[in-house]
């Protein structure tokens, strides 16, 4: 039974690592400042979702921006890396056709660190909470079984 509990904890930690990292980055990114950037390259990839039921759009973009008299380049799209970017893909495609600048968010203390989409994915927060509750439930079940 203890082995089952350890397996559940390990699985929850593995699955939630990216989500927890994204939440941490979201909190940090609230301190970032916005700058205008020029898109250098844009590739939009259609992938089948994990459930295999629908396609999700994954954005690959490279952009340049100036800050503090220097020019920087980045490819980071989102603080949550493995999430579909459907509306962002449409926005970037339209901006590229118009040749317009895009807004990116940069860390003013480390301008090499930039991100295009710093928004929270609230569904992931729900996922983290639900898996933590499952692990707690499993722990209670294991300890109650051992106590009997």
PASEBA-1860 file (N, C-alpha, C; in nm, 3 decimals):
! residues 148
1> XXXXXXXX> 0.081/-0.120/0.000/0.000/0.000/0.000/0.085/0.127/0.000 ~ 0.193/0.125/0.077/0.282/0.241/0.080/0.341/0.263/-0.059 ~ 0.373/0.154/-0.124/0.427/0.164/-0.260/0.326/0.232/-0.353 ~ 0.200/0.198/-0.340/0.094/0.263/-0.419/0.091/0.413/-0.392 ~ 0.100/0.450/-0.266/0.099/0.592/-0.230/0.219/0.664/-0.289 ~ 0.335/0.604/-0.278/0.456/0.666/-0.335/0.444/0.679/-0.487 ~ 0.387/0.578/-0.550/0.364/0.584/-0.694/0.271/0.699/-0.730 ~ 0.163/0.716/-0.654/0.068/0.825/-0.679/0.135/0.961/-0.661
9> XXXXXXXX> 0.216/0.976/-0.557/0.285/1.102/-0.532/0.383/1.131/-0.645 ~ 0.456/1.031/-0.687/0.552/1.050/-0.797/0.483/1.087/-0.927 ~ 0.373/1.021/-0.956/0.298/1.050/-1.078/0.241/1.192/-1.075 ~ 0.186/1.231/-0.962/0.131/1.366/-0.949/0.241/1.471/-0.964 ~ 0.356/1.445/-0.905/0.468/1.541/-0.917/0.514/1.553/-1.061 ~ 0.524/1.440/-1.130/0.567/1.442/-1.269/0.467/1.516/-1.358 ~ 0.339/1.486/-1.343/0.236/1.547/-1.426/0.224/1.696/-1.398 ~ 0.238/1.735/-1.273/0.215/1.874/-1.235/0.338/1.963/-1.245
17> XXXXXXXX> 0.454/1.908/-1.275/0.575/1.990/-1.277/0.561/2.109/-1.372 ~ 0.519/2.085/-1.496/0.506/2.194/-1.594/0.400/2.295/-1.550 ~ 0.290/2.246/-1.496/0.184/2.337/-1.453/0.230/2.423/-1.336 ~ 0.298/2.363/-1.241/0.347/2.440/-1.125/0.453/2.539/-1.169 ~ 0.541/2.499/-1.260/0.641/2.590/-1.314/0.573/2.707/-1.384 ~ 0.468/2.678/-1.460/0.393/2.784/-1.528/0.329/2.881/-1.432 ~ 0.274/2.831/-1.322/0.213/2.919/-1.222/0.321/3.008/-1.160 ~ 0.436/2.951/-1.130/0.548/3.031/-1.078/0.589/3.139/-1.178
25> XXXXXXXX> 0.600/3.101/-1.305/0.638/3.199/-1.408/0.531/3.306/-1.426 ~ 0.405/3.267/-1.410/0.296/3.366/-1.419/0.312/3.473/-1.310 ~ 0.341/3.430/-1.191/0.360/3.525/-1.081/0.478/3.616/-1.109 ~ 0.587/3.560/-1.159/0.705/3.641/-1.195/0.675/3.735/-1.311 ~ 0.601/3.687/-1.410/0.577/3.766/-1.532/0.487/3.887/-1.508 ~ 0.419/3.891/-1.397/0.337/4.009/-1.367/0.425/4.132/-1.347 ~ 0.554/4.112/-1.319/0.649/4.222/-1.302/0.712/4.265/-1.435 ~ 0.688/4.190/-1.541/0.748/4.220/-1.671/0.687/4.348/-1.729
33> XXXXXXXX> 0.763/4.411/-1.819/0.715/4.531/-1.887/0.690/4.497/-2.034 ~ 0.599/4.570/-2.095/0.567/4.543/-2.235/0.654/4.629/-2.327 ~ 0.695/4.570/-2.437/0.768/4.640/-2.542/0.714/4.592/-2.676 ~ 0.738/4.669/-2.779/0.698/4.631/-2.914/0.809/4.549/-2.977 ~ 0.771/4.447/-3.050/0.868/4.357/-3.113/0.831/4.334/-3.259 ~ 0.932/4.301/-3.336/0.913/4.268/-3.476/0.922/4.116/-3.491 ~ 0.821/4.057/-3.555/0.823/3.914/-3.581/0.924/3.885/-3.691 ~ 1.014/3.791/-3.664/1.114/3.751/-3.762/1.068/3.625/-3.835
41> XXXXXXXX> 1.008/3.533/-3.761/0.961/3.407/-3.820/0.838/3.361/-3.745 ~ 0.748/3.296/-3.820/0.627/3.241/-3.760/0.594/3.108/-3.827 ~ 0.574/3.007/-3.745/0.530/2.876/-3.794/0.418/2.830/-3.703 ~ 0.307/2.790/-3.761/0.194/2.740/-3.685/0.175/2.593/-3.719 ~ 0.179/2.512/-3.617/0.173/2.367/-3.634/0.040/2.316/-3.580 ~ -0.026/2.231/-3.656/-0.150/2.166/-3.610/-0.114/2.029/-3.556 ~ -0.143/2.008/-3.427/-0.116/1.880/-3.363/-0.246/1.820/-3.314 ~ -0.249/1.689/-3.310/-0.364/1.621/-3.251/-0.349/1.630/-3.100
49> XXXXXXXX> -0.457/1.663/-3.032/-0.453/1.677/-2.886/-0.422/1.543/-2.821 ~ -0.389/1.548/-2.692/-0.356/1.428/-2.618/-0.467/1.325/-2.621 ~ -0.591/1.372/-2.629/-0.704/1.279/-2.634/-0.727/1.227/-2.775 ~ -0.661/1.287/-2.875/-0.676/1.243/-3.012/-0.807/1.282/-3.077 ~ -0.881/1.372/-3.013/-1.014/1.408/-3.063/-1.015/1.535/-3.148 ~ -0.917/1.622/-3.129/-0.919/1.749/-3.201/-0.776/1.796/-3.225 ~ -0.766/1.894/-3.312/-0.635/1.954/-3.340/-0.616/2.076/-3.251 ~ -0.493/2.098/-3.209/-0.457/2.220/-3.137/-0.348/2.289/-3.218
57> XXXXXXXX> -0.346/2.420/-3.211/-0.245/2.499/-3.282/-0.130/2.528/-3.188 ~ -0.010/2.495/-3.233/0.111/2.524/-3.158/0.188/2.629/-3.237 ~ 0.224/2.738/-3.169/0.291/2.850/-3.233/0.441/2.841/-3.209 ~ 0.517/2.858/-3.316/0.662/2.873/-3.308/0.692/3.010/-3.369 ~ 0.748/3.098/-3.290/0.772/3.235/-3.338/0.909/3.282/-3.291 ~ 0.971/3.365/-3.371/1.095/3.432/-3.333/1.072/3.580/-3.349 ~ 1.108/3.658/-3.249/1.085/3.802/-3.253/1.204/3.877/-3.195 ~ 1.221/4.000/-3.243/1.329/4.089/-3.198/1.267/4.211/-3.132
65> XXXXXXXX> 1.333/4.261/-3.029/1.284/4.380/-2.959/1.404/4.458/-2.905 ~ 1.382/4.586/-2.885/1.485/4.674/-2.830/1.448/4.711/-2.687 ~ 1.551/4.711/-2.602/1.530/4.754/-2.464/1.663/4.805/-2.409 ~ 1.659/4.923/-2.353/1.780/4.981/-2.295/1.890/5.003/-2.396 ~ 1.854/5.034/-2.519/1.955/5.060/-2.622/2.016/4.937/-2.685 ~ 1.968/4.819/-2.652/2.020/4.695/-2.711/1.906/4.619/-2.778 ~ 1.942/4.536/-2.875/1.845/4.453/-2.945/1.856/4.310/-2.893 ~ 1.741/4.251/-2.866/1.733/4.114/-2.816/1.645/4.031/-2.908
73> XXXXXXXX> 1.660/3.899/-2.898/1.577/3.808/-2.976/1.528/3.695/-2.885 ~ 1.405/3.651/-2.907/1.349/3.543/-2.826/1.255/3.457/-2.909 ~ 1.230/3.339/-2.858/1.136/3.246/-2.923/1.030/3.198/-2.825 ~ 1.033/3.246/-2.704/0.938/3.196/-2.603/0.798/3.248/-2.632 ~ 0.703/3.159/-2.641/0.566/3.194/-2.674/0.484/3.217/-2.548 ~ 0.488/3.121/-2.457/0.397/3.123/-2.343/0.467/3.077/-2.217 ~ 0.414/3.120/-2.102/0.468/3.068/-1.976/0.424/2.924/-1.952 ~ 0.325/2.878/-2.026/0.281/2.739/-2.021/0.316/2.676/-2.155
81> XXXXXXXX> 0.428/2.606/-2.165/0.480/2.565/-2.295/0.396/2.466/-2.375 ~ 0.332/2.370/-2.314/0.269/2.263/-2.391/0.118/2.280/-2.403 ~ 0.077/2.403/-2.427/-0.064/2.437/-2.437/-0.091/2.484/-2.580 ~ -0.208/2.453/-2.632/-0.246/2.502/-2.763/-0.261/2.654/-2.764 ~ -0.234/2.714/-2.876/-0.237/2.860/-2.888/-0.328/2.904/-3.003 ~ -0.453/2.858/-3.004/-0.543/2.885/-3.117/-0.566/3.032/-3.143 ~ -0.610/3.108/-3.044/-0.639/3.250/-3.066/-0.510/3.329/-3.090 ~ -0.403/3.290/-3.024/-0.275/3.357/-3.045/-0.224/3.332/-3.187
89> XXXXXXXX> -0.246/3.213/-3.237/-0.204/3.180/-3.375/-0.277/3.269/-3.475 ~ -0.407/3.287/-3.455/-0.484/3.374/-3.546/-0.436/3.518/-3.538 ~ -0.411/3.567/-3.416/-0.364/3.704/-3.397/-0.228/3.725/-3.464 ~ -0.135/3.633/-3.444/-0.001/3.647/-3.501/-0.004/3.636/-3.653 ~ -0.088/3.550/-3.707/-0.100/3.539/-3.853/-0.148/3.671/-3.912 ~ -0.248/3.732/-3.850/-0.300/3.860/-3.898/-0.195/3.969/-3.884 ~ -0.123/3.972/-3.773/-0.018/4.073/-3.752/0.094/4.057/-3.855 ~ 0.127/3.935/-3.888/0.232/3.913/-3.988/0.187/3.960/-4.125
97> XXXXXXXX> 0.062/3.933/-4.161/0.010/3.979/-4.291/0.011/4.132/-4.299 ~ -0.022/4.197/-4.190/-0.022/4.344/-4.187/0.118/4.401/-4.171 ~ 0.212/4.319/-4.126/0.348/4.367/-4.100/0.355/4.453/-3.975 ~ 0.261/4.434/-3.884/0.258/4.519/-3.765/0.344/4.460/-3.653 ~ 0.380/4.546/-3.561/0.456/4.504/-3.444/0.365/4.428/-3.348 ~ 0.426/4.347/-3.263/0.352/4.273/-3.162/0.403/4.315/-3.024 ~ 0.319/4.297/-2.924/0.359/4.329/-2.788/0.414/4.204/-2.721 ~ 0.533/4.218/-2.661/0.592/4.110/-2.584/0.621/4.163/-2.443
105> XXXXXXXX> 0.638/4.072/-2.352/0.663/4.107/-2.213/0.804/4.064/-2.177 ~ 0.882/4.159/-2.121/1.021/4.128/-2.088/1.049/4.155/-1.941 ~ 1.145/4.082/-1.891/1.193/4.102/-1.755/1.286/4.223/-1.756 ~ 1.251/4.333/-1.689/1.335/4.452/-1.695/1.472/4.433/-1.631 ~ 1.486/4.334/-1.544/1.614/4.308/-1.478/1.699/4.210/-1.558 ~ 1.637/4.139/-1.651/1.707/4.047/-1.741/1.637/4.051/-1.876 ~ 1.668/4.152/-1.960/1.594/4.170/-2.085/1.603/4.054/-2.184 ~ 1.695/3.961/-2.162/1.699/3.841/-2.247/1.577/3.753/-2.226
113> XXXXXXXX> 1.513/3.769/-2.111/1.397/3.687/-2.077/1.270/3.758/-2.125 ~ 1.205/3.700/-2.224/1.084/3.760/-2.282/0.982/3.650/-2.306 ~ 0.856/3.691/-2.310/0.749/3.597/-2.338/0.639/3.672/-2.413 ~ 0.577/3.604/-2.505/0.472/3.665/-2.586/0.338/3.662/-2.514 ~ 0.306/3.550/-2.451/0.177/3.534/-2.383/0.204/3.502/-2.236 ~ 0.172/3.596/-2.148/0.198/3.575/-2.005/0.071/3.546/-1.926 ~ -0.036/3.510/-1.994/-0.164/3.487/-1.929/-0.169/3.353/-1.857 ~ -0.247/3.350/-1.751/-0.267/3.228/-1.672/-0.360/3.133/-1.745
121> XXXXXXXX> -0.332/3.005/-1.736/-0.420/2.901/-1.788/-0.491/2.841/-1.666 ~ -0.609/2.891/-1.637/-0.679/2.854/-1.515/-0.717/2.707/-1.513 ~ -0.735/2.647/-1.628/-0.765/2.504/-1.632/-0.652/2.421/-1.573 ~ -0.528/2.466/-1.592/-0.414/2.395/-1.534/-0.412/2.407/-1.383 ~ -0.453/2.521/-1.331/-0.459/2.538/-1.186/-0.561/2.438/-1.129 ~ -0.674/2.423/-1.196/-0.772/2.323/-1.154/-0.715/2.182/-1.159 ~ -0.635/2.156/-1.261/-0.571/2.025/-1.276/-0.477/1.998/-1.158 ~ -0.396/2.097/-1.122/-0.302/2.082/-1.011/-0.379/2.055/-0.881
129> XXXXXXXX> -0.481/2.134/-0.855/-0.560/2.117/-0.733/-0.625/1.979/-0.729 ~ -0.681/1.935/-0.842/-0.749/1.806/-0.843/-0.651/1.691/-0.822 ~ -0.532/1.696/-0.880/-0.437/1.586/-0.860/-0.384/1.586/-0.717 ~ -0.365/1.703/-0.657/-0.324/1.708/-0.517/-0.432/1.645/-0.429 ~ -0.558/1.675/-0.457/-0.667/1.615/-0.380/-0.672/1.464/-0.398 ~ -0.644/1.415/-0.518/-0.641/1.270/-0.541/-0.530/1.206/-0.458 ~ -0.413/1.270/-0.453/-0.303/1.215/-0.373/-0.339/1.215/-0.225 ~ -0.401/1.321/-0.178/-0.444/1.325/-0.037/-0.545/1.214/-0.010
137> XXXXXXXX> -0.641/1.196/-0.101/-0.740/1.090/-0.086/-0.673/0.953/-0.082 ~ -0.575/0.932/-0.169/-0.504/0.804/-0.171/-0.427/0.784/-0.041 ~ -0.366/0.890/0.010/-0.291/0.880/0.135/-0.383/0.844/0.250 ~ -0.497/0.907/0.257/-0.594/0.877/0.363/-0.638/0.731/0.351 ~ -0.667/0.689/0.229/-0.707/0.549/0.208/-0.599/0.451/0.251 ~ -0.474/0.478/0.217/-0.364/0.389/0.254/-0.348/0.385/0.406 ~ -0.347/0.500/0.468/-0.328/0.504/0.614/-0.446/0.443/0.690 ~ -0.568/0.460/0.640/-0.683/0.395/0.703/-0.676/0.244/0.689
145> XXXX> -0.631/0.197/0.575/-0.617/0.053/0.551/-0.511/-0.007/0.643 ~ -0.400/0.064/0.658/-0.292/0.016/0.745/-0.338/0.014/0.891 ~ -0.416/0.116/0.931/-0.461/0.125/1.069/-0.558/0.013/1.105 ~ -0.628/-0.039/1.005/-0.723/-0.149/1.034/-0.645/-0.275/1.050
END
